[in-house]
Structures are given as C-alpha cells and as structure tokens.
Amino acid sequence: MIETNNRGIVFPEVINNFNVYNDAAKIMGTTGEINIAELQAITATVSGAGILGEYTTSVVGMFQSMTQEIPFRMIDKEFFGMLNTGEQSKITLRSSIQQRNRETGGTLSTQAMRIVIQGHPTSAKMGTVKAGELMNASITLEVTYILVEFDGEVMLELDKLNSVYKVAGKDLLADIMKQC
C-alpha cells in the first residue's frame, strides 16, 4: 500500500529487522520467521424478502478461533515459560519497516511496527534432536488479543475477552456496546 505522510509518498519495501519479546525481555535467537495469525470473521448468510438470492455478511467484532504458532529454533527456558495453560502468554514483535519516498528520488526511511499477541497455549512441539541441526520446536497459542501499531498509532486492536475491536482509530463496537 502506498502511503502519503509528512515525508511525501512512501511505499514499504521490507522488514529490515525485528525482535521478539515475551512479557518483559527480548527473546534472542528464538525464530527466523513468524507467520501472524489470520483474522477470519464469523459470518452469516442473509436472505429473504427484497433480496435477490442471498449474501454473506460479517458479524462486526466477532472472529473465528485464531491460532498463533511461535517457532523456536531450540527449546529453552522461555519455551517452557509459555506452556502454563492457566495463564495467558504474551509476545511482542517489534520491527523496522524499510520504505522508499518517491517524491525525494527514492530516499530510504523506516517506520516502527509493533504487534502484540496474547493467548493461552494449546499445543507444543518439542522438535527433533539431531547433531548439528536445529530442533524446530514451536508453541501454538489460542489468540484472545492482538494489537498492531505503526509508529505508536494503533491500526488494529482486537480483545476477544473484553469486547474491544478497533480499526484505524475507530471503535467499531462503540454503538453496539451502548445498545447492549
């Protein structure tokens, strides 16, 4: 997506670098890549008088089960710290997005992106043990909270347990919560 900001017309190129954090500390060497959980809305089929056939609508603020796999190159203390099924685990991804400014002849700039994911563990793969190889372990969380922000501006906040659903600064459940 090409974006216009106070620095001109910029478009993102790559994630220049990123780090993974648990509740408080940087988790060094945990992973090389994390695929972010997919948001899939709960839907309903609408049909009836005055509608030619049917269509599918999204139920505002309601999403299907979301899982987040967190790969670990090797199992370590942080791995086992995330296995307590009675507690929510939280990871934070902090990254720097490299982007180009077309108006200034292609000057490079960066933008901070932060993603916070919280949930309880539903599975753990201990991986394999082989001399000279990575273990390729992972923990899967059932996501109950996700936040995405750019340079401190919240673009998405979904909190399934506290009825929060905000997109690009707009509280999409505000009217619904007043009515219920």
Backbone hydrogen bonds, N-H to C=O, Kabsch-Sander energy under -0.5 kcal/mol:
donor,donor_aa,acceptor,acceptor_aa,energy
3,E,10,V,-3.1
5,N,3,E,-0.5
5,N,8,G,-2.2
8,G,5,N,-2.2
10,V,3,E,-3.2
10,V,8,G,-0.7
11,F,100,R,-2.1
13,E,98,Q,-3.6
14,V,98,Q,-1.1
16,N,14,V,-0.8
16,N,96,S,-2.9
17,N,96,S,-0.8
19,N,94,R,-2.3
21,Y,92,T,-2.4
22,N,25,A,-2.3
27,I,20,V,-3.4
28,M,26,K,-0.9
30,T,27,I,-0.9
36,I,34,I,-0.6
40,Q,38,E,-0.6
42,I,62,M,-2.3
44,A,57,T,-2.2
46,V,44,A,-0.5
46,V,55,Y,-3.4
48,G,53,G,-0.6
51,I,48,G,-1.9
53,G,51,I,-1.7
54,E,52,L,-0.5
55,Y,46,V,-1.9
57,T,44,A,-2.8
59,V,42,I,-3.0
60,V,58,S,-0.7
62,M,59,V,-2.1
64,Q,40,Q,-3.0
68,Q,141,L,-2.4
70,I,139,I,-3.2
72,F,137,A,-3.2
73,R,30,T,-2.4
80,F,76,D,-1.6
81,G,77,K,-2.0
82,M,78,E,-0.8
82,M,79,F,-1.1
83,L,80,F,-1.3
85,T,83,L,-0.9
87,E,84,N,-1.6
89,S,119,G,-3.8
91,I,117,I,-2.7
92,T,21,Y,-2.3
93,L,115,I,-3.2
94,R,19,N,-2.3
94,R,92,T,-0.6
95,S,93,L,-0.5
95,S,113,M,-3.0
96,S,17,N,-2.2
97,I,95,S,-0.5
97,I,111,Q,-3.3
98,Q,14,V,-2.9
98,Q,96,S,-0.6
99,Q,109,S,-2.7
100,R,11,F,-2.3
101,N,107,T,-2.0
102,R,9,I,-2.4
102,R,100,R,-0.6
103,E,9,I,-0.6
104,T,101,N,-0.6
105,G,102,R,-1.2
106,G,101,N,-2.4
107,T,101,N,-0.8
109,S,99,Q,-2.1
111,Q,97,I,-1.7
113,M,95,S,-2.6
114,R,149,E,-2.5
115,I,93,L,-2.4
116,V,147,L,-2.3
117,I,91,I,-2.7
118,Q,145,Y,-2.5
119,G,89,S,-2.3
120,H,142,E,-1.3
122,T,140,T,-3.2
123,S,140,T,-1.3
125,K,138,S,-3.3
126,M,124,A,-0.6
128,T,135,M,-2.1
130,K,128,T,-0.6
133,E,130,K,-2.0
135,M,73,R,-2.2
136,N,73,R,-1.5
137,A,72,F,-1.7
138,S,125,K,-2.2
139,I,70,I,-1.8
140,T,123,S,-2.8
141,L,68,Q,-2.7
142,E,120,H,-3.0
143,V,66,M,-2.8
143,V,141,L,-0.8
144,T,118,Q,-2.7
145,Y,118,Q,-1.8
146,I,158,L,-2.3
147,L,116,V,-2.2
148,V,156,L,-2.6
149,E,114,R,-2.5
150,F,153,E,-2.1
151,D,112,A,-2.4
153,E,150,F,-2.7
154,V,152,G,-0.6
155,M,148,V,-3.0
156,L,148,V,-1.8
157,E,166,K,-2.3
158,L,146,I,-2.7
159,D,164,V,-2.7
160,K,144,T,-2.4
160,K,158,L,-0.5
161,L,144,T,-0.6
162,N,159,D,-0.7
164,V,159,D,-1.8
166,K,157,E,-2.7
167,V,170,K,-2.3
168,A,155,M,-2.9
170,K,167,V,-2.1
171,D,169,G,-0.5
172,L,165,Y,-1.9
172,L,170,K,-1.0
173,L,165,Y,-0.6
174,A,171,D,-1.0
177,M,173,L,-3.1
178,K,174,A,-1.6
179,Q,175,D,-1.7
180,C,176,I,-1.0
